[in-house]
Amino acid sequence: MRKSEYKMFVNYIRRFINPQIPISQKIHAFGRYLIMGCQVVGERIRGLDYTMIYSTVEDNQKSNGSYTKTPIRVLKKIFEDIPFEEGAKNFIDIGCGKGYVVTIASKYRFERIGGVEYNQHLYEVCCNNLKKNKIREEYIYHGNAAEFAHYRDYNIFFFNNPVGAAILLETLKKIQSAHKNDRIYIYYINVNNDEKRKAFDECGFHLLKYMKDGKESYFDIWVFSNIDEKAVSYE
C-alpha cells in the first residue's frame, strides 16, 4: 500500500470521529468498511481488485484524488430508476476506476456499456477485472473525459464524483454538444459544491430528482437531463 492510501485511511478515521457527522452515518460507514475489508480478501483470492481504495494524488492525475467503490445499494437504486422504456439503452461510467459499476451494469438490459478512465493503473485494473468476469471490454477507454470523442454513443451517464469542477464543466459541454436533439440522463453521486452545480446549469442540464441515500449523505444521487419538462429546484 502506498503512502497516499495510508493518508486516505487516516482521513476516513478522522471523518468517523468528526462530531459533526451523525452517529447513524458513522455506524453505516463502519459497517461498510468492515464489509469492504472482507471483500478485498475475497477478491484477492479470485485475482480481482474492485474494492481496495486507490489514491491518484501521487500519479498527478486529473481526477478527484481517489478511487472508492460505489456501494451496491446505491447502484441498484440507480439502475432500477433508469427509464429503459424511454430508449435508455447505452450506459457509460465517467471515471470508471476499477470497473465495478461496469460489472454491475452488465447484469442489466443495456445494449452497450462503456467506461472512460484517465488513470493508467486504474484502467489496467479495470480491464483485468472485466476479463476475469468475462465481460466485454471493447468500450472501455483510457483517456481524459473532457476530451472523450464517443459521447454520442451513450444516453445514460454515470459519475461518482470523479473530477473537479473545471474538468466536469468541459466534460458536460462535450456531452451536451453530442446530444442537442435527444434526451439523455446523468446520474451523479455527491454533487458536493456550488461550482459543480453551476457547471450543470451552464451546460443546460436540469435537475430531475434527488435521491437521498438514507445511510451516508455522500452517496446521495442527483439525476439530471437535458430536457427540463420534469425539472425541480436544487432546494
N, C-alpha and C positions, 0 to 999 in steps of 0.2 A: 504494500500500500504506500502511495506517495504522500509526501508531506501535506499536500493540499487536501487529500482525503481526510487526514487526521484533523485538519483545521475545520473541515465540514462537520465531522463528528462533534468537535468541541462546540461549534455553533448550534448543533441540534440540542446538545445538553443545555446550553445557555437558554435556548428557546424553551426547553422543557421546564426550567426553573424560573422563567420570567413570570413575575407575579401578575402581569397584565394579561396573560393568556389564561382563559378559563380552565378550571380543573378538568372539566369534561373533555376539552380538546387535548389536554395533556394525557389523559387516560387513553383516549383513542390513539394518539400518536405513539405512546409507549407500546400499546398492543401491536401497532403496525410495525414498529421497529423489531419487536420480538419475532413476528412472523417473517419479516424480511431476512433476519438472521438465519432462520431455518431454511428459507427459500434459497439463499446463497449457497448453503451447504448442498442442498439437493441438486441445484443447477450444476455445481462443480462436478458432481458425480456423473452427470449426464453430458458433460462437455459444453454446457450452456452458460451464458452470462447475461441475464436480464436485470437482475436485482441490485447488484453491487453498485453503489454510488460512484460517480466519476467526476472529478473536477477538471474543467478545461482551462483554468486560470494559468497553469504552468505552460500550457500549449500556446498561449497568447492568441486564442481563437475569438472569432466574432460570435460569441454566444452569451447566454445569461450567466455563465460562470460554472454551471454544474449540470450533471445528468442525474435525475432520480426517476424511478419507475412510477408511472401513473397507477394508482390503486385500481384493482379490477372493479370495485363497486362504482367508481366514477366512470369507467369506460362502459360498463353495462348501461348506466343511466344515459350516456351519450348515444350509444348505438341503438338503444330502444326508442330514442327520440327522433332519430333520423327519418325523414319523410320519404321512404323508398317509393311510396305510391305516387309521389310527385316527380319521379325521374331521378332522384338522388341515387346515383349508382357508382360513381367513381370517387374514391376516397384517397386523400394524401395526408400524411403526417409531416408537418413542417418542423424540422429539428427532430428527426425520428430516433435519434440516440441509438440504443441497442436493439431496437426493433420490436419491443414488447407490444406497442399499440398496433403495429402492422400485423403481428402474430394473432392478436385477439380479433382484429378486423377481418382476418381470413376466415373466421368462423361465421361471418355474416354474408348476406347475399349481394355483395358488391361485384361489379363486373371487372373493375380494375382497382388495385390497391398499390399505392406508391409511397415513397418517402424521400426526403432530401435531408442530408446531414453534412454539416461543414467540417466537423472534426474527423480527421483521418482515422484515428483509433476507434472511435465510436462507430464509424461507417464500417470498418472491417469486422468489428464485433457483431454488428447488426447482420451483415451478410452471412457470417458464420452461424449465428443463431437461426436464421431463416433456412439455411441449407440443412442444418441438423433436424429441423422440423418439417423438411420437405415442402417449404413454402417458396413460391416464385420470388426471385429477387431481381428480375429484369427491370423493374420500375423503381429500384432503389438507387438514388443518385447521390454522388459526392459533390458538394458544391455549396455556394452561398445562396441562401434563399432569396436574397434581394436581386440576384442575377439569374435565377432559375427560368428556363425558357419553355416549360411544358405545363404551365398552369391551366391552359385551355383544355387539357385532357381530363381535368378533375372538376367536380362541382360540390364536393364536401371537403372542407379543410379543417385540420385539427392542429392546435397549438397548445403545448404545455409550457407556456411562458418561456420560449426558448431563446429569445433575443431581446436586446434593449430597444428603447423606443425609436431610435433613429433607423435601425435596420428593419424594425417592424413596419415603419411608415413606408419605406421603399418596397418592402415585400407586398404590402397591401396595395400599393399603387400598381404593381405588376399584376396582381390577381384581378383588381378592378378593371384594368385595361384589357385583360384577356376575356372578361365576361361582361361586356357592356349591354348585351341584349338577352341574357338568360339568367335565371335565378341561381344563386349559389348560397351555401350556408357555411359559416365559420363557427367552429366550437373552440372557444379559447378558455383555458383554465387559468384563473387568477390574473385578471386584468388589474394589476395592483397599483397603478398610479395614473394620474390625470393625463400625462403625456401619451400614454398608450391608448387611453380612451379617446383623446383628441385625434390620434392617428386614424382610428376607425371613422370618426366624424369627417375628417378631412378627405378621406377616400370615398365617402358616400355610403358607408356601411351603417346599417341601423340595428340597434339592439332589439331583438325579437323577444327574448326571455332571459331570465337569470335563474339558474337552478342552484339553490343552496345545497352544499354537501351535507350539512347537518351534523357532521362529526369534526371536520377540520376545515376552517374557513379558507385556507389557501388552496383547497381543491374545489372551490365554487366554480360553476361553469357559466360562461357568458356566451349566448348564441346570437350571432349577427347574420344579416343578409343584405344584399344589395337592393332588395325590394322592400319598401317601407310600409306596406299595407297593414302589417301587424305590429309595427314598431311601438316600443314602450319607452318610458323615460328611464334614465340612469338612476333616478331617485327611487 
